[in-house]
Amino acid sequence: MSDLGRKDFSDKAEEKLTPDSQKSLFDKTKEGVTDAGDKVAGSVQPSDDKSISQKLSDSTSTKPGEESYLDTAKKTVEDAVQYIEKTAEG
């Protein structure tokens, strides 16, 4: 179970356990976008309002010196837009 707007811990685990070689480009892009959204949601949600599983998930996924969640989200969205534009051009 996850908090509102957050990615479920079991989904995160499944994504990490599945090798990239077995994922389609769509799956990889979707993971990037949903990961960025989850990071943003986690950064704006007060710690007191988080469930225990979300606190644990956040503490294991945040690394010292990591880009800000907003920067990561912005880059992921930009990458997705570039991919869509390239695909539309043919």
PyMOL Python script that loads the backbone (N, CA, C, O; Angstrom):
from pymol import cmd

cmd.read_pdbstr("""\
ATOM      1  N   MET A   1       0.840  -1.171   0.000  1.00  0.00           N
ATOM      2  CA  MET A   1       0.000   0.000   0.000  1.00  0.00           C
ATOM      3  C   MET A   1       0.890   1.241   0.000  1.00  0.00           C
ATOM      4  O   MET A   1       1.964   1.255   0.601  1.00  0.00           O
ATOM      5  N   SER A   2       0.421   2.279  -0.685  1.00  0.00           N
ATOM      6  CA  SER A   2       1.210   3.500  -0.752  1.00  0.00           C
ATOM      7  C   SER A   2       0.361   4.700  -0.375  1.00  0.00           C
ATOM      8  O   SER A   2      -0.869   4.645  -0.365  1.00  0.00           O
ATOM      9  N   ASP A   3       1.054   5.780  -0.066  1.00  0.00           N
ATOM     10  CA  ASP A   3       0.364   7.024   0.231  1.00  0.00           C
ATOM     11  C   ASP A   3      -0.144   7.623  -1.076  1.00  0.00           C
ATOM     12  O   ASP A   3       0.330   7.267  -2.155  1.00  0.00           O
ATOM     13  N   LEU A   4      -1.104   8.527  -0.977  1.00  0.00           N
ATOM     14  CA  LEU A   4      -1.692   9.166  -2.145  1.00  0.00           C
ATOM     15  C   LEU A   4      -0.609   9.830  -2.996  1.00  0.00           C
ATOM     16  O   LEU A   4       0.200  10.605  -2.486  1.00  0.00           O
ATOM     17  N   GLY A   5      -0.598   9.523  -4.286  1.00  0.00           N
ATOM     18  CA  GLY A   5       0.361  10.110  -5.194  1.00  0.00           C
ATOM     19  C   GLY A   5       1.740   9.465  -5.175  1.00  0.00           C
ATOM     20  O   GLY A   5       2.660   9.939  -5.842  1.00  0.00           O
ATOM     21  N   ARG A   6       1.883   8.398  -4.420  1.00  0.00           N
ATOM     22  CA  ARG A   6       3.185   7.745  -4.273  1.00  0.00           C
ATOM     23  C   ARG A   6       3.184   6.395  -4.970  1.00  0.00           C
ATOM     24  O   ARG A   6       2.142   5.755  -5.111  1.00  0.00           O
ATOM     25  N   LYS A   7       4.351   5.977  -5.398  1.00  0.00           N
ATOM     26  CA  LYS A   7       4.516   4.678  -6.039  1.00  0.00           C
ATOM     27  C   LYS A   7       4.569   3.599  -4.957  1.00  0.00           C
ATOM     28  O   LYS A   7       5.266   3.749  -3.954  1.00  0.00           O
ATOM     29  N   ASP A   8       3.837   2.528  -5.169  1.00  0.00           N
ATOM     30  CA  ASP A   8       3.779   1.431  -4.218  1.00  0.00           C
ATOM     31  C   ASP A   8       5.149   0.763  -4.091  1.00  0.00           C
ATOM     32  O   ASP A   8       5.855   0.592  -5.085  1.00  0.00           O
ATOM     33  N   PHE A   9       5.517   0.393  -2.880  1.00  0.00           N
ATOM     34  CA  PHE A   9       6.817  -0.234  -2.626  1.00  0.00           C
ATOM     35  C   PHE A   9       7.008  -1.504  -3.441  1.00  0.00           C
ATOM     36  O   PHE A   9       8.104  -1.763  -3.938  1.00  0.00           O
ATOM     37  N   SER A  10       5.952  -2.298  -3.582  1.00  0.00           N
ATOM     38  CA  SER A  10       6.080  -3.551  -4.348  1.00  0.00           C
ATOM     39  C   SER A  10       6.346  -3.265  -5.823  1.00  0.00           C
ATOM     40  O   SER A  10       7.071  -4.017  -6.474  1.00  0.00           O
ATOM     41  N   ASP A  11       5.766  -2.182  -6.361  1.00  0.00           N
ATOM     42  CA  ASP A  11       6.051  -1.795  -7.747  1.00  0.00           C
ATOM     43  C   ASP A  11       7.516  -1.395  -7.905  1.00  0.00           C
ATOM     44  O   ASP A  11       8.167  -1.762  -8.883  1.00  0.00           O
ATOM     45  N   LYS A  12       8.027  -0.637  -6.929  1.00  0.00           N
ATOM     46  CA  LYS A  12       9.433  -0.235  -6.971  1.00  0.00           C
ATOM     47  C   LYS A  12      10.344  -1.460  -6.951  1.00  0.00           C
ATOM     48  O   LYS A  12      11.310  -1.540  -7.709  1.00  0.00           O
ATOM     49  N   ALA A  13      10.027  -2.403  -6.082  1.00  0.00           N
ATOM     50  CA  ALA A  13      10.847  -3.612  -5.954  1.00  0.00           C
ATOM     51  C   ALA A  13      10.828  -4.418  -7.241  1.00  0.00           C
ATOM     52  O   ALA A  13      11.865  -4.897  -7.698  1.00  0.00           O
ATOM     53  N   GLU A  14       9.646  -4.566  -7.822  1.00  0.00           N
ATOM     54  CA  GLU A  14       9.524  -5.325  -9.070  1.00  0.00           C
ATOM     55  C   GLU A  14      10.335  -4.662 -10.183  1.00  0.00           C
ATOM     56  O   GLU A  14      11.003  -5.350 -10.955  1.00  0.00           O
ATOM     57  N   GLU A  15      10.283  -3.348 -10.269  1.00  0.00           N
ATOM     58  CA  GLU A  15      11.034  -2.629 -11.298  1.00  0.00           C
ATOM     59  C   GLU A  15      12.539  -2.810 -11.117  1.00  0.00           C
ATOM     60  O   GLU A  15      13.277  -2.972 -12.089  1.00  0.00           O
ATOM     61  N   LYS A  16      12.984  -2.781  -9.866  1.00  0.00           N
ATOM     62  CA  LYS A  16      14.417  -2.935  -9.596  1.00  0.00           C
ATOM     63  C   LYS A  16      14.894  -4.365  -9.883  1.00  0.00           C
ATOM     64  O   LYS A  16      16.032  -4.567 -10.307  1.00  0.00           O
ATOM     65  N   LEU A  17      14.033  -5.343  -9.653  1.00  0.00           N
ATOM     66  CA  LEU A  17      14.414  -6.740  -9.842  1.00  0.00           C
ATOM     67  C   LEU A  17      14.372  -7.192 -11.298  1.00  0.00           C
ATOM     68  O   LEU A  17      15.020  -8.173 -11.665  1.00  0.00           O
ATOM     69  N   THR A  18      13.608  -6.476 -12.133  1.00  0.00           N
ATOM     70  CA  THR A  18      13.512  -6.830 -13.545  1.00  0.00           C
ATOM     71  C   THR A  18      14.692  -6.225 -14.289  1.00  0.00           C
ATOM     72  O   THR A  18      14.871  -5.007 -14.267  1.00  0.00           O
ATOM     73  N   PRO A  19      15.505  -7.052 -14.951  1.00  0.00           N
ATOM     74  CA  PRO A  19      16.666  -6.515 -15.683  1.00  0.00           C
ATOM     75  C   PRO A  19      16.219  -5.555 -16.794  1.00  0.00           C
ATOM     76  O   PRO A  19      15.186  -5.773 -17.427  1.00  0.00           O
ATOM     77  N   ASP A  20      16.996  -4.500 -17.025  1.00  0.00           N
ATOM     78  CA  ASP A  20      16.675  -3.542 -18.078  1.00  0.00           C
ATOM     79  C   ASP A  20      16.563  -4.210 -19.442  1.00  0.00           C
ATOM     80  O   ASP A  20      15.805  -3.760 -20.301  1.00  0.00           O
ATOM     81  N   SER A  21      17.316  -5.278 -19.634  1.00  0.00           N
ATOM     82  CA  SER A  21      17.287  -5.976 -20.928  1.00  0.00           C
ATOM     83  C   SER A  21      15.920  -6.607 -21.210  1.00  0.00           C
ATOM     84  O   SER A  21      15.612  -6.925 -22.359  1.00  0.00           O
ATOM     85  N   GLN A  22      15.109  -6.788 -20.184  1.00  0.00           N
ATOM     86  CA  GLN A  22      13.785  -7.379 -20.352  1.00  0.00           C
ATOM     87  C   GLN A  22      12.679  -6.328 -20.382  1.00  0.00           C
ATOM     88  O   GLN A  22      11.496  -6.666 -20.432  1.00  0.00           O
ATOM     89  N   LYS A  23      13.066  -5.055 -20.352  1.00  0.00           N
ATOM     90  CA  LYS A  23      12.080  -3.978 -20.350  1.00  0.00           C
ATOM     91  C   LYS A  23      12.035  -3.315 -21.721  1.00  0.00           C
ATOM     92  O   LYS A  23      13.058  -3.144 -22.384  1.00  0.00           O
ATOM     93  N   SER A  24      10.822  -2.946 -22.126  1.00  0.00           N
ATOM     94  CA  SER A  24      10.677  -2.211 -23.382  1.00  0.00           C
ATOM     95  C   SER A  24      11.047  -0.750 -23.141  1.00  0.00           C
ATOM     96  O   SER A  24      11.167  -0.314 -21.996  1.00  0.00           O
ATOM     97  N   LEU A  25      11.224  -0.009 -24.208  1.00  0.00           N
ATOM     98  CA  LEU A  25      11.528   1.415 -24.087  1.00  0.00           C
ATOM     99  C   LEU A  25      10.380   2.126 -23.378  1.00  0.00           C
ATOM    100  O   LEU A  25      10.608   3.039 -22.584  1.00  0.00           O
ATOM    101  N   PHE A  26       9.152   1.710 -23.662  1.00  0.00           N
ATOM    102  CA  PHE A  26       7.995   2.293 -22.990  1.00  0.00           C
ATOM    103  C   PHE A  26       8.071   2.053 -21.486  1.00  0.00           C
ATOM    104  O   PHE A  26       7.830   2.967 -20.698  1.00  0.00           O
ATOM    105  N   ASP A  27       8.407   0.821 -21.083  1.00  0.00           N
ATOM    106  CA  ASP A  27       8.509   0.492 -19.657  1.00  0.00           C
ATOM    107  C   ASP A  27       9.580   1.336 -18.972  1.00  0.00           C
ATOM    108  O   ASP A  27       9.372   1.837 -17.867  1.00  0.00           O
ATOM    109  N   LYS A  28      10.727   1.491 -19.635  1.00  0.00           N
ATOM    110  CA  LYS A  28      11.814   2.290 -19.058  1.00  0.00           C
ATOM    111  C   LYS A  28      11.408   3.752 -18.907  1.00  0.00           C
ATOM    112  O   LYS A  28      11.686   4.382 -17.887  1.00  0.00           O
ATOM    113  N   THR A  29      10.742   4.289 -19.941  1.00  0.00           N
ATOM    114  CA  THR A  29      10.292   5.682 -19.890  1.00  0.00           C
ATOM    115  C   THR A  29       9.247   5.864 -18.797  1.00  0.00           C
ATOM    116  O   THR A  29       9.290   6.830 -18.035  1.00  0.00           O
ATOM    117  N   LYS A  30       8.308   4.925 -18.730  1.00  0.00           N
ATOM    118  CA  LYS A  30       7.257   4.987 -17.707  1.00  0.00           C
ATOM    119  C   LYS A  30       7.866   4.953 -16.309  1.00  0.00           C
ATOM    120  O   LYS A  30       7.456   5.713 -15.432  1.00  0.00           O
ATOM    121  N   GLU A  31       8.840   4.075 -16.102  1.00  0.00           N
ATOM    122  CA  GLU A  31       9.502   3.994 -14.796  1.00  0.00           C
ATOM    123  C   GLU A  31      10.172   5.312 -14.441  1.00  0.00           C
ATOM    124  O   GLU A  31      10.075   5.781 -13.306  1.00  0.00           O
ATOM    125  N   GLY A  32      10.851   5.907 -15.413  1.00  0.00           N
ATOM    126  CA  GLY A  32      11.525   7.183 -15.164  1.00  0.00           C
ATOM    127  C   GLY A  32      10.562   8.273 -14.770  1.00  0.00           C
ATOM    128  O   GLY A  32      10.829   9.041 -13.846  1.00  0.00           O
ATOM    129  N   VAL A  33       9.439   8.347 -15.466  1.00  0.00           N
ATOM    130  CA  VAL A  33       8.441   9.375 -15.168  1.00  0.00           C
ATOM    131  C   VAL A  33       7.787   9.118 -13.809  1.00  0.00           C
ATOM    132  O   VAL A  33       7.632  10.038 -13.007  1.00  0.00           O
ATOM    133  N   THR A  34       7.406   7.863 -13.554  1.00  0.00           N
ATOM    134  CA  THR A  34       6.745   7.578 -12.274  1.00  0.00           C
ATOM    135  C   THR A  34       7.713   7.687 -11.096  1.00  0.00           C
ATOM    136  O   THR A  34       7.313   8.077  -9.999  1.00  0.00           O
ATOM    137  N   ASP A  35       8.987   7.343 -11.320  1.00  0.00           N
ATOM    138  CA  ASP A  35       9.990   7.513 -10.265  1.00  0.00           C
ATOM    139  C   ASP A  35      10.161   8.994  -9.923  1.00  0.00           C
ATOM    140  O   ASP A  35      10.224   9.373  -8.754  1.00  0.00           O
ATOM    141  N   ALA A  36      10.234   9.816 -10.962  1.00  0.00           N
ATOM    142  CA  ALA A  36      10.387  11.256 -10.733  1.00  0.00           C
ATOM    143  C   ALA A  36       9.171  11.819 -10.002  1.00  0.00           C
ATOM    144  O   ALA A  36       9.308  12.625  -9.082  1.00  0.00           O
ATOM    145  N   GLY A  37       7.992  11.391 -10.416  1.00  0.00           N
ATOM    146  CA  GLY A  37       6.771  11.846  -9.745  1.00  0.00           C
ATOM    147  C   GLY A  37       6.739  11.422  -8.288  1.00  0.00           C
ATOM    148  O   GLY A  37       6.314  12.181  -7.417  1.00  0.00           O
ATOM    149  N   ASP A  38       7.194  10.198  -8.030  1.00  0.00           N
ATOM    150  CA  ASP A  38       7.232   9.695  -6.660  1.00  0.00           C
ATOM    151  C   ASP A  38       8.220  10.488  -5.811  1.00  0.00           C
ATOM    152  O   ASP A  38       7.952  10.790  -4.648  1.00  0.00           O
ATOM    153  N   LYS A  39       9.358  10.820  -6.400  1.00  0.00           N
ATOM    154  CA  LYS A  39      10.355  11.599  -5.665  1.00  0.00           C
ATOM    155  C   LYS A  39       9.836  12.985  -5.319  1.00  0.00           C
ATOM    156  O   LYS A  39      10.044  13.481  -4.212  1.00  0.00           O
ATOM    157  N   VAL A  40       9.155  13.607  -6.282  1.00  0.00           N
ATOM    158  CA  VAL A  40       8.585  14.929  -6.024  1.00  0.00           C
ATOM    159  C   VAL A  40       7.525  14.829  -4.934  1.00  0.00           C
ATOM    160  O   VAL A  40       7.515  15.623  -3.994  1.00  0.00           O
ATOM    161  N   ALA A  41       6.633  13.847  -5.063  1.00  0.00           N
ATOM    162  CA  ALA A  41       5.576  13.677  -4.063  1.00  0.00           C
ATOM    163  C   ALA A  41       6.177  13.416  -2.682  1.00  0.00           C
ATOM    164  O   ALA A  41       5.684  13.928  -1.676  1.00  0.00           O
ATOM    165  N   GLY A  42       7.243  12.619  -2.640  1.00  0.00           N
ATOM    166  CA  GLY A  42       7.898  12.320  -1.362  1.00  0.00           C
ATOM    167  C   GLY A  42       8.583  13.522  -0.757  1.00  0.00           C
ATOM    168  O   GLY A  42       8.654  13.653   0.465  1.00  0.00           O
ATOM    169  N   SER A  43       9.094  14.412  -1.614  1.00  0.00           N
ATOM    170  CA  SER A  43       9.809  15.576  -1.084  1.00  0.00           C
ATOM    171  C   SER A  43       8.871  16.648  -0.553  1.00  0.00           C
ATOM    172  O   SER A  43       9.256  17.426   0.320  1.00  0.00           O
ATOM    173  N   VAL A  44       7.648  16.703  -1.065  1.00  0.00           N
ATOM    174  CA  VAL A  44       6.714  17.734  -0.593  1.00  0.00           C
ATOM    175  C   VAL A  44       5.789  17.231   0.515  1.00  0.00           C
ATOM    176  O   VAL A  44       5.147  18.028   1.198  1.00  0.00           O
ATOM    177  N   GLN A  45       5.722  15.924   0.691  1.00  0.00           N
ATOM    178  CA  GLN A  45       4.864  15.358   1.731  1.00  0.00           C
ATOM    179  C   GLN A  45       5.609  15.386   3.068  1.00  0.00           C
ATOM    180  O   GLN A  45       6.706  14.837   3.178  1.00  0.00           O
ATOM    181  N   PRO A  46       5.017  16.025   4.087  1.00  0.00           N
ATOM    182  CA  PRO A  46       5.677  16.061   5.398  1.00  0.00           C
ATOM    183  C   PRO A  46       5.923  14.651   5.939  1.00  0.00           C
ATOM    184  O   PRO A  46       5.098  13.754   5.769  1.00  0.00           O
ATOM    185  N   SER A  47       7.045  14.481   6.576  1.00  0.00           N
ATOM    186  CA  SER A  47       7.429  13.173   7.103  1.00  0.00           C
ATOM    187  C   SER A  47       6.380  12.604   8.063  1.00  0.00           C
ATOM    188  O   SER A  47       6.154  11.394   8.098  1.00  0.00           O
ATOM    189  N   ASP A  48       5.753  13.474   8.829  1.00  0.00           N
ATOM    190  CA  ASP A  48       4.739  13.012   9.784  1.00  0.00           C
ATOM    191  C   ASP A  48       3.517  12.418   9.099  1.00  0.00           C
ATOM    192  O   ASP A  48       2.793  11.622   9.697  1.00  0.00           O
ATOM    193  N   ASP A  49       3.284  12.806   7.834  1.00  0.00           N
ATOM    194  CA  ASP A  49       2.116  12.321   7.106  1.00  0.00           C
ATOM    195  C   ASP A  49       2.395  11.044   6.314  1.00  0.00           C
ATOM    196  O   ASP A  49       1.483  10.483   5.707  1.00  0.00           O
ATOM    197  N   LYS A  50       3.640  10.583   6.314  1.00  0.00           N
ATOM    198  CA  LYS A  50       4.002   9.407   5.534  1.00  0.00           C
ATOM    199  C   LYS A  50       3.738   8.123   6.320  1.00  0.00           C
ATOM    200  O   LYS A  50       3.883   8.071   7.542  1.00  0.00           O
ATOM    201  N   SER A  51       3.346   7.091   5.571  1.00  0.00           N
ATOM    202  CA  SER A  51       3.196   5.782   6.198  1.00  0.00           C
ATOM    203  C   SER A  51       4.592   5.230   6.496  1.00  0.00           C
ATOM    204  O   SER A  51       5.590   5.731   5.977  1.00  0.00           O
ATOM    205  N   ILE A  52       4.652   4.218   7.315  1.00  0.00           N
ATOM    206  CA  ILE A  52       5.935   3.614   7.664  1.00  0.00           C
ATOM    207  C   ILE A  52       6.628   3.069   6.417  1.00  0.00           C
ATOM    208  O   ILE A  52       7.838   3.232   6.258  1.00  0.00           O
ATOM    209  N   SER A  53       5.864   2.422   5.530  1.00  0.00           N
ATOM    210  CA  SER A  53       6.486   1.857   4.324  1.00  0.00           C
ATOM    211  C   SER A  53       7.043   2.957   3.423  1.00  0.00           C
ATOM    212  O   SER A  53       8.093   2.773   2.807  1.00  0.00           O
ATOM    213  N   GLN A  54       6.362   4.089   3.339  1.00  0.00           N
ATOM    214  CA  GLN A  54       6.863   5.189   2.507  1.00  0.00           C
ATOM    215  C   GLN A  54       8.102   5.816   3.134  1.00  0.00           C
ATOM    216  O   GLN A  54       9.027   6.202   2.419  1.00  0.00           O
ATOM    217  N   LYS A  55       8.132   5.923   4.454  1.00  0.00           N
ATOM    218  CA  LYS A  55       9.334   6.453   5.124  1.00  0.00           C
ATOM    219  C   LYS A  55      10.530   5.555   4.848  1.00  0.00           C
ATOM    220  O   LYS A  55      11.623   6.040   4.554  1.00  0.00           O
ATOM    221  N   LEU A  56      10.322   4.240   4.943  1.00  0.00           N
ATOM    222  CA  LEU A  56      11.406   3.293   4.676  1.00  0.00           C
ATOM    223  C   LEU A  56      11.848   3.363   3.220  1.00  0.00           C
ATOM    224  O   LEU A  56      13.044   3.374   2.926  1.00  0.00           O
ATOM    225  N   SER A  57      10.887   3.411   2.322  1.00  0.00           N
ATOM    226  CA  SER A  57      11.201   3.481   0.902  1.00  0.00           C
ATOM    227  C   SER A  57      11.974   4.756   0.578  1.00  0.00           C
ATOM    228  O   SER A  57      12.952   4.716  -0.168  1.00  0.00           O
ATOM    229  N   ASP A  58      11.543   5.880   1.134  1.00  0.00           N
ATOM    230  CA  ASP A  58      12.230   7.153   0.895  1.00  0.00           C
ATOM    231  C   ASP A  58      13.643   7.131   1.453  1.00  0.00           C
ATOM    232  O   ASP A  58      14.570   7.642   0.824  1.00  0.00           O
ATOM    233  N   SER A  59      13.810   6.547   2.619  1.00  0.00           N
ATOM    234  CA  SER A  59      15.131   6.549   3.247  1.00  0.00           C
ATOM    235  C   SER A  59      16.115   5.660   2.495  1.00  0.00           C
ATOM    236  O   SER A  59      17.320   5.908   2.532  1.00  0.00           O
ATOM    237  N   THR A  60      15.621   4.633   1.817  1.00  0.00           N
ATOM    238  CA  THR A  60      16.522   3.755   1.074  1.00  0.00           C
ATOM    239  C   THR A  60      16.773   4.244  -0.339  1.00  0.00           C
ATOM    240  O   THR A  60      17.754   3.832  -0.957  1.00  0.00           O
ATOM    241  N   SER A  61      15.914   5.117  -0.878  1.00  0.00           N
ATOM    242  CA  SER A  61      16.086   5.558  -2.257  1.00  0.00           C
ATOM    243  C   SER A  61      16.786   6.903  -2.376  1.00  0.00           C
ATOM    244  O   SER A  61      17.160   7.300  -3.479  1.00  0.00           O
ATOM    245  N   THR A  62      16.971   7.607  -1.282  1.00  0.00           N
ATOM    246  CA  THR A  62      17.634   8.904  -1.314  1.00  0.00           C
ATOM    247  C   THR A  62      19.099   8.730  -0.944  1.00  0.00           C
ATOM    248  O   THR A  62      19.426   8.148   0.090  1.00  0.00           O
ATOM    249  N   LYS A  63      19.969   9.237  -1.794  1.00  0.00           N
ATOM    250  CA  LYS A  63      21.404   9.107  -1.571  1.00  0.00           C
ATOM    251  C   LYS A  63      22.013  10.483  -1.350  1.00  0.00           C
ATOM    252  O   LYS A  63      21.566  11.458  -1.954  1.00  0.00           O
ATOM    253  N   PRO A  64      23.025  10.580  -0.495  1.00  0.00           N
ATOM    254  CA  PRO A  64      23.695  11.857  -0.297  1.00  0.00           C
ATOM    255  C   PRO A  64      24.295  12.362  -1.609  1.00  0.00           C
ATOM    256  O   PRO A  64      24.861  11.585  -2.379  1.00  0.00           O
ATOM    257  N   GLY A  65      24.169  13.653  -1.858  1.00  0.00           N
ATOM    258  CA  GLY A  65      24.715  14.253  -3.067  1.00  0.00           C
ATOM    259  C   GLY A  65      23.856  14.049  -4.298  1.00  0.00           C
ATOM    260  O   GLY A  65      24.246  14.438  -5.398  1.00  0.00           O
ATOM    261  N   GLU A  66      22.687  13.440  -4.124  1.00  0.00           N
ATOM    262  CA  GLU A  66      21.789  13.192  -5.243  1.00  0.00           C
ATOM    263  C   GLU A  66      21.168  14.503  -5.706  1.00  0.00           C
ATOM    264  O   GLU A  66      20.978  15.420  -4.908  1.00  0.00           O
ATOM    265  N   GLU A  67      20.849  14.592  -7.010  1.00  0.00           N
ATOM    266  CA  GLU A  67      20.169  15.778  -7.533  1.00  0.00           C
ATOM    267  C   GLU A  67      18.888  16.008  -6.749  1.00  0.00           C
ATOM    268  O   GLU A  67      18.331  15.079  -6.165  1.00  0.00           O
ATOM    269  N   SER A  68      18.428  17.247  -6.742  1.00  0.00           N
ATOM    270  CA  SER A  68      17.153  17.517  -6.070  1.00  0.00           C
ATOM    271  C   SER A  68      16.052  16.767  -6.807  1.00  0.00           C
ATOM    272  O   SER A  68      16.180  16.474  -7.996  1.00  0.00           O
ATOM    273  N   TYR A  69      14.989  16.464  -6.110  1.00  0.00           N
ATOM    274  CA  TYR A  69      13.883  15.724  -6.707  1.00  0.00           C
ATOM    275  C   TYR A  69      13.274  16.508  -7.865  1.00  0.00           C
ATOM    276  O   TYR A  69      12.888  15.931  -8.882  1.00  0.00           O
ATOM    277  N   LEU A  70      13.193  17.807  -7.705  1.00  0.00           N
ATOM    278  CA  LEU A  70      12.618  18.635  -8.752  1.00  0.00           C
ATOM    279  C   LEU A  70      13.492  18.604 -10.007  1.00  0.00           C
ATOM    280  O   LEU A  70      12.967  18.530 -11.118  1.00  0.00           O
ATOM    281  N   ASP A  71      14.810  18.660  -9.848  1.00  0.00           N
ATOM    282  CA  ASP A  71      15.722  18.591 -10.990  1.00  0.00           C
ATOM    283  C   ASP A  71      15.598  17.243 -11.690  1.00  0.00           C
ATOM    284  O   ASP A  71      15.587  17.174 -12.919  1.00  0.00           O
ATOM    285  N   THR A  72      15.505  16.180 -10.910  1.00  0.00           N
ATOM    286  CA  THR A  72      15.364  14.841 -11.473  1.00  0.00           C
ATOM    287  C   THR A  72      14.050  14.733 -12.249  1.00  0.00           C
ATOM    288  O   THR A  72      14.021  14.188 -13.352  1.00  0.00           O
ATOM    289  N   ALA A  73      12.983  15.243 -11.680  1.00  0.00           N
ATOM    290  CA  ALA A  73      11.675  15.199 -12.343  1.00  0.00           C
ATOM    291  C   ALA A  73      11.707  15.999 -13.645  1.00  0.00           C
ATOM    292  O   ALA A  73      11.199  15.555 -14.674  1.00  0.00           O
ATOM    293  N   LYS A  74      12.302  17.166 -13.582  1.00  0.00           N
ATOM    294  CA  LYS A  74      12.381  18.013 -14.772  1.00  0.00           C
ATOM    295  C   LYS A  74      13.152  17.309 -15.885  1.00  0.00           C
ATOM    296  O   LYS A  74      12.716  17.311 -17.036  1.00  0.00           O
ATOM    297  N   LYS A  75      14.282  16.715 -15.554  1.00  0.00           N
ATOM    298  CA  LYS A  75      15.095  16.022 -16.556  1.00  0.00           C
ATOM    299  C   LYS A  75      14.337  14.832 -17.138  1.00  0.00           C
ATOM    300  O   LYS A  75      14.398  14.589 -18.343  1.00  0.00           O
ATOM    301  N   THR A  76      13.636  14.103 -16.308  1.00  0.00           N
ATOM    302  CA  THR A  76      12.887  12.939 -16.781  1.00  0.00           C
ATOM    303  C   THR A  76      11.783  13.354 -17.745  1.00  0.00           C
ATOM    304  O   THR A  76      11.573  12.712 -18.774  1.00  0.00           O
ATOM    305  N   VAL A  77      11.082  14.426 -17.408  1.00  0.00           N
ATOM    306  CA  VAL A  77      10.019  14.915 -18.287  1.00  0.00           C
ATOM    307  C   VAL A  77      10.621  15.405 -19.605  1.00  0.00           C
ATOM    308  O   VAL A  77      10.080  15.129 -20.675  1.00  0.00           O
ATOM    309  N   GLU A  78      11.730  16.126 -19.529  1.00  0.00           N
ATOM    310  CA  GLU A  78      12.392  16.591 -20.754  1.00  0.00           C
ATOM    311  C   GLU A  78      12.815  15.419 -21.629  1.00  0.00           C
ATOM    312  O   GLU A  78      12.647  15.461 -22.848  1.00  0.00           O
ATOM    313  N   ASP A  79      13.360  14.380 -21.020  1.00  0.00           N
ATOM    314  CA  ASP A  79      13.767  13.190 -21.768  1.00  0.00           C
ATOM    315  C   ASP A  79      12.565  12.520 -22.429  1.00  0.00           C
ATOM    316  O   ASP A  79      12.651  12.075 -23.574  1.00  0.00           O
ATOM    317  N   ALA A  80      11.454  12.449 -21.714  1.00  0.00           N
ATOM    318  CA  ALA A  80      10.242  11.833 -22.263  1.00  0.00           C
ATOM    319  C   ALA A  80       9.715  12.645 -23.450  1.00  0.00           C
ATOM    320  O   ALA A  80       9.294  12.073 -24.455  1.00  0.00           O
ATOM    321  N   VAL A  81       9.738  13.969 -23.336  1.00  0.00           N
ATOM    322  CA  VAL A  81       9.280  14.832 -24.425  1.00  0.00           C
ATOM    323  C   VAL A  81      10.175  14.652 -25.649  1.00  0.00           C
ATOM    324  O   VAL A  81       9.684  14.567 -26.775  1.00  0.00           O
ATOM    325  N   GLN A  82      11.475  14.595 -25.429  1.00  0.00           N
ATOM    326  CA  GLN A  82      12.408  14.387 -26.547  1.00  0.00           C
ATOM    327  C   GLN A  82      12.161  13.044 -27.223  1.00  0.00           C
ATOM    328  O   GLN A  82      12.203  12.948 -28.450  1.00  0.00           O
ATOM    329  N   TYR A  83      11.906  12.023 -26.441  1.00  0.00           N
ATOM    330  CA  TYR A  83      11.628  10.703 -27.000  1.00  0.00           C
ATOM    331  C   TYR A  83      10.362  10.736 -27.852  1.00  0.00           C
ATOM    332  O   TYR A  83      10.335  10.188 -28.953  1.00  0.00           O
ATOM    333  N   ILE A  84       9.324  11.377 -27.341  1.00  0.00           N
ATOM    334  CA  ILE A  84       8.057  11.457 -28.064  1.00  0.00           C
ATOM    335  C   ILE A  84       8.231  12.248 -29.360  1.00  0.00           C
ATOM    336  O   ILE A  84       7.689  11.874 -30.400  1.00  0.00           O
ATOM    337  N   GLU A  85       8.988  13.340 -29.291  1.00  0.00           N
ATOM    338  CA  GLU A  85       9.222  14.139 -30.495  1.00  0.00           C
ATOM    339  C   GLU A  85       9.984  13.336 -31.536  1.00  0.00           C
ATOM    340  O   GLU A  85       9.649  13.394 -32.719  1.00  0.00           O
ATOM    341  N   LYS A  86      10.998  12.590 -31.125  1.00  0.00           N
ATOM    342  CA  LYS A  86      11.772  11.764 -32.065  1.00  0.00           C
ATOM    343  C   LYS A  86      10.890  10.687 -32.684  1.00  0.00           C
ATOM    344  O   LYS A  86      10.985  10.409 -33.880  1.00  0.00           O
ATOM    345  N   THR A  87      10.040  10.088 -31.873  1.00  0.00           N
ATOM    346  CA  THR A  87       9.153   9.031 -32.362  1.00  0.00           C
ATOM    347  C   THR A  87       8.144   9.603 -33.354  1.00  0.00           C
ATOM    348  O   THR A  87       7.848   8.975 -34.370  1.00  0.00           O
ATOM    349  N   ALA A  88       7.620  10.782 -33.066  1.00  0.00           N
ATOM    350  CA  ALA A  88       6.624  11.405 -33.950  1.00  0.00           C
ATOM    351  C   ALA A  88       7.244  11.804 -35.294  1.00  0.00           C
ATOM    352  O   ALA A  88       6.573  11.768 -36.325  1.00  0.00           O
ATOM    353  N   GLU A  89       8.521  12.182 -35.279  1.00  0.00           N
ATOM    354  CA  GLU A  89       9.203  12.582 -36.516  1.00  0.00           C
ATOM    355  C   GLU A  89       9.468  11.381 -37.417  1.00  0.00           C
ATOM    356  O   GLU A  89       9.564  11.514 -38.637  1.00  0.00           O
ATOM    357  N   GLY A  90       9.581  10.229 -36.809  1.00  0.00           N
ATOM    358  CA  GLY A  90       9.793   8.999 -37.576  1.00  0.00           C
ATOM    359  C   GLY A  90      11.171   8.702 -37.786  1.00  0.00           C
ATOM    360  O   GLY A  90      11.496   7.695 -38.417  1.00  0.00           O
TER     361      GLY A  90
END
""", "prot")
cmd.dss("prot")
cmd.show_as("cartoon", "prot")
cmd.util.cbc("prot")
cmd.orient("prot")
